Amino acid sequence: MKTLGAVLAGGRSRRFGSDKALAMLDGRSLLDHALAALAPHCDAVVVVGRGEIADWPRADLGPLGGIAGALTHAAGTGFDRVLSAPVDCVRLPGDLRALLEPAPAFLETQPVIGLWPVAALNELKAMLEDGGDLAVRAYARRIGARAVRSEFMLPNVNSTADLDRLATS
């Protein structure tokens, strides 16, 4: 099975106050950190929500729009599933892919980090077109995804203060 890694970077960063993807941590952007964290778990990695791959069907649908964009890209390029992570997740568990096998599954504490089968793309498209509950957990319930526990402490950067704390940890 071929796994496409997708860093979701299309958010507006309202709480952060500026483009979170470009914020610097230890001399590298959060986007660069996220790409490096996701790469060991995938056959290829893309950025969604910026020039490379667009959210589907449009921007401003939150993480599900990014996951839909990644799944659409994966379907057209021969990948079987997508491993998604947000742009502010600069560290991931070393056994992430093993934790999430078999798909569909997501990390209980951070549902945006999930392993989503391309075969579930039509369910996601239908959900986005309906415009109801657009939470990742709602999609997960709809396709029978498992919530997986992990002891790994995931960083969450919603403010510059969070970024400052991460830099000193």
C-alpha angles and dihedrals in degrees: 000000000000116000123203115203115217124194106201106220105153100100124118094233090222095160092044094052098222139037101308094196090064096045112118128238120176092344096309133089120254086244091057091048092049093049091050092047094051099040098079090058099051144055091231136357130218136181116237126201096031131074096299101061126001128223112257129270090354143327124280098047093112124233094332091064088054093047089049090051090050094047091048090051091045092051091054096046104047102264121138098205146004128234106203131197133168121251092247094058099099095166130043133182112273090231095046098129092046090049092054098044122147104039137261098059140120138192109269094222095044112026093183086073100077147135108235125186117229086226088071093057095101091054090053093047090051090049093050092047091050089055095211124123106355097185118128089232090057090055090046091054091047093056097035096249118174122237107227125203122221131178090215112115106230117207116237118196113192098143140025087254089059089051091050091051091049091051091056097044 
